C-alpha cells in the first residue's frame, strides 16, 4: 500500500476532478449538509479556486486512488500582524477513515503555513462531530477564547 500527499495543481484536470469528487462526497454526508454539490459548483469550483491567490488544496492518495482532501485559504491575524491559514474543508473518504490520512494532510498544510510564515492554523468543526474534534485535538487544535469569562469563540454566518 502506498500513501501519497500532494499539493493540488488546480490546472491538472485529473486532480481537479478528484477535488470535486471528494468535496461532493463530503457534501452528501450528513455532517456536510446531506446534499450533493450544486451543478454550478461541480462545474466551476476548481477554476474559481485557481483564481483565489491564497487558496491551496492538499490531496491524499492511497494506491493512487483519491482518499482525502483539505481545502485551505490564507488569511491574516490582525492581533499577531501575520498571515494565518484557515482550513476550510477536510475530507477523508469513508473507506480510508482511521488510517491516519488526516494527520498526513495536516502535516502538509502546516508545512505550507510555515513556508508562508503564518502564525496559526484555524478551522471550524460542528459541535456534534465528536470524532473530528478528537482528531483535531490530537493534532494540537483547541477551542479559542481570549478570556474564559467571555467564553469560547463561535463561528456564525449570514447568507447573502
C-alpha angles and dihedrals in degrees: 000000000000125000119197127184117195139176102244121243107218089204093057105096095206094049089047090054090050092051091053095044094049094045090048090053089052092047091052092053114092088241089056095048100277097254134100118253112270116260091248091056093047090049100045109022100100094042091051092046089053088056092057106088096208100038122111136167132207119210126196123202129193111199087343092304117122106253108157146017137191120187116199140182129197115232135164133256109217093192092054094031089223137104121268135193120235113204101215106175130021119187130175111173113240095247091060103040114128093031096105094252094134090058091051092049092045089051088058092046088052091049090055090047092052091048088054092046093241121174098215151351120240133191141164125232132183116251091234096050096092094161093057090045090055091050092048092048090052087052091054102262123135138174115277128242134153095199125009089222089068097041134225125327116263127210111229134174141198114202117222 
